[in-house]
C-alpha cells in the first residue's frame, strides 16, 4: 500500500473537515449573532409590553376607581329610591286603610238604614195618629177660639158700658163701690186660662210633629230610595242575574265563618273548580274573590267596577261598597263558567248583600256571639234571628255547637221546611270545631247531592292567614321570638285564642275598632297576658287610644304607632321565654306583617 498516497488523502480530508469546521464556526457565530439580536429585540418588546401592561394596569385601576364612584352614586340613588318606595308603600297602606274604612262604614250605614226603615212604618202610624189628634185639637181650638172671641166681644161691650156708667157716676159723685161686680173679671180670667191651655197644647203638638218630621227627614235622607236589598237585586238584574247560574254554599256566623268558607271551597275543588267569596281582606282587595285559590285579576277589577259605576249611575242606583264587590264577585264567577261558590256573608245574614241568592246547596251558621250589637241587636236571640235569615225554603242547614240559642234556628228551619243538623260535642280548639262543622256539611252534600268529595285530609289542615298564625322572628340581638297573629276582635274569639296559649307568657299587641266592646276585651287580655300594649290603626273607625292614657295596666308606645310599637316589643321588650300575640282588628295586621317582613305586599286596589 502506498502510504504517501494515503497520507495525502488524509491530509486532504483533514483540510476538507477543517474547512467544514470553519464554515460551521462561522455559521454558528452568525446564528449566535442573530440570536443575540433576537434576544435584544424580544427584550425590547418585553420591556415595551411591560410598560404597556403597567399602563393598562394604571388605566384599569383608574377605571375601577371610577366604577367604584359610580357604584357609590348608584347605591345612594338606590337608597333614595328605596326610601321613596317605602314612603309610597306607606301612602298606599294609608289609602288601603281608608278604602277599608269606607267599606265598613258603608256596611254599617246600610244596616242602620235598614233599622230606620223597619221603624219607618211605626213612625208613620204614630204620625197619622198625631195628625188625627192635631186635626181634632185644631177643630176644638177653632170652635173655642170662636166662642172665646164672641165672649170677649161681649165682655168688651160690658166693660165699655161699665166704663160709661163709671164716668157718669164720677160726674154725679155717686158711690160706685159695687161697680167692679158688674165687670165679671173671673169670666175673663177663665177664658184667658183656657186660651193659654189651648196654646200650650198646640205648642206641644207642633213640637211632636216637628220631632217626627225631623226623624222622617233623616230616614228619607239616609234611605235615598233604597229599600232593604232592592238596589242590589236591581243591579244583578241589569247584569243578567249571574247568581242564577251558580250554586252556593252560604256561610254566616259571629266567628269562624271565614275559615269554614275557605275549607268548604277546598272541599268542593275535589269535584270541580270552585269560587270563594270572603271579607274583609288583610293585604290585597283581590283576596276577597278567588277561584281555586287564585285571586281575581287587577285588570278585571278595574274594567268591570268602572262599568258597574256607570251602569248604576245610568239607572239611578246608589250601591254600597260591599254591594258593588258582591256584584263583581257574581259577575266574575259567572264569567269563569263556575258551577259552585263558597259564599261568606259580610255582616249578619238576613239583610246582608250576599242573601240575594234563593236556594243554596246548604246554609251553614258557625257561631253566635256578641258582636256588631248596635246593628244586629244586643241579645243573642236577636243576633241569632239575623243570622237565621240565610236559611232558605227546603234547603238543608248546619249550625255549630256555639250557635245558641238553638230554638231560634229550630223554629226558622221548621217554618222553611229545612233539614237542620246541630253539630255537638267537646272540641280541643276552634279549628277542630270548624272542622266538625265542615264534616257535617260534607256528609249532607254527599248524601243529598251524591257529591264524591275526597280530599278531607288536606281540607282539615287548611288555616286562614292571621288565625293564630305563628312565625319565628329574629330580633336585633339574634334571638328567635315567637309571634302569633290573630284577627279575633270580640270577647268570644279572644277567649278561644287565649285558651290555646294559656301556658305561654304573652306580650300582647292589641288594636280594635271603636264599635267593639273594648272594656270586656281588654279585661280578658289583662287577666291572661304579662303585658298589654295598645295600638291604633290609621282609619276613622279605629278606637282612639288616647282614652286609655294614664292607665297603669295598658301600655302605649309612640302614640300607638303600629310599626314602631311592634319593632320596640320584638327587639327590646320581649324575652326569649315569652311570646308576642298580635290580636284584634283586621286593620292592624297588614302593617305588622310588613314591618316584620313576614309578607311584603302592596294594596292591589287602585
C-alpha angles and dihedrals in degrees: 000000000000105000093187093057090047091050092051091050090051091048090050091050090047090053091049090050091047090051090048089048092050089047090050090049090051092048091047090050090049090050091048090051090049091046090050089051090049091049091049090048092048091046089052091048090046091052090049090048091049091050090047091047091049090050091048089048090053090047090048091051089049090050089049090052091049090047090050090052090050090047091051090050091048091050090052090049091046091050089049090049091047089053090049091048090049089051091048090049089051090049091048089049089054091049090049092051089049090052091049089047091052091048095052093041089053091051091048092048091050092054091046088052089051090053091049090049091052090054091043094088092050090050091049091051090048090047091052090051092048091048089050090050090046091052091051091045090048091052091048090046093051091049091047091047090052092047091044092049091053091048091048091050090050091048090048089054090048091049091049091051090047091049090051090050091046090052091048091048092051089051091050092041092234121159106256102178090128094055096094090062089063091057093066096209096176089067091055092048090052092051091048091051091050091049091049090050092051091048091050091049091047091050092051092048092048090050091050091049091049090050092050091044090053090052091048090049090051090051092048091047094050096036097055092182094306117132119188107294094346098113097049090045089054090046094052088049089056088050091053097260096279090182089070090067093054136074116218141207100203117205129188135162144124093256134009099027093114093053093045090049090054093046093048090050091052090047093054090050088072088074104025144344111291135199122225125204118187139154151249109018129221106209111352130038088219091065087083096067119046140157115203089344093306115123122235110266121260090232092057091050094050095044099046100038089057089050090049092051091052093044092051092047093050090052096042093244120151107202127183122236091256091049090053091050092047090052089048091053093049092048092047095048090048093048089051088057092238124166102193133046131183100217123197122195119235101217129348111337116240096067097024117124091238089063094080088095115101111201117019121189086240139346120223128194111188107186143344119221143141110288135123088013092161087065107027099034137269098261131067089238093058092044091049091052090056092049091046088062090087091064107107136198113284092350119126119244133200123198127191127240092259094051094105140187086057094186091072091060094039090056093046092047091051092051091050095041087237121156106240125208119188115200109217137175143082116292133193095226144342092276091058088048091052090048091053090053091050092050092050091050093046091053090055092047092051094046099040100037101021092237112173098221114175116154097086097135092057093043095053091054094055117112129179121237115270094019099122086316110180128213136170110224123190112221129209091274092056094251120138111238121195113227127189124196121198133163094210103143105166133060095258094052095043092051091053091054095046091050089059092049097041094122093052131090099237130206102192129206108192132183127170146174119256094246094064129097092258095171095057094042094049091047090054092048094047091052094052106031132073091221134002122208120189122215131182127223119226098251138089094251094059118114109256102239093195084085087070097051110128095029111133094204099048117063124206123192127187091358089298096304105170099212097043094044092049094050092046092054095044095047104032114012109040116079126210092257092052134076131213120232116194106192141162135045124037086229095072099047102076093052091049091050092049097047090049089046090236091131125004104206141153128205108269094199108096 
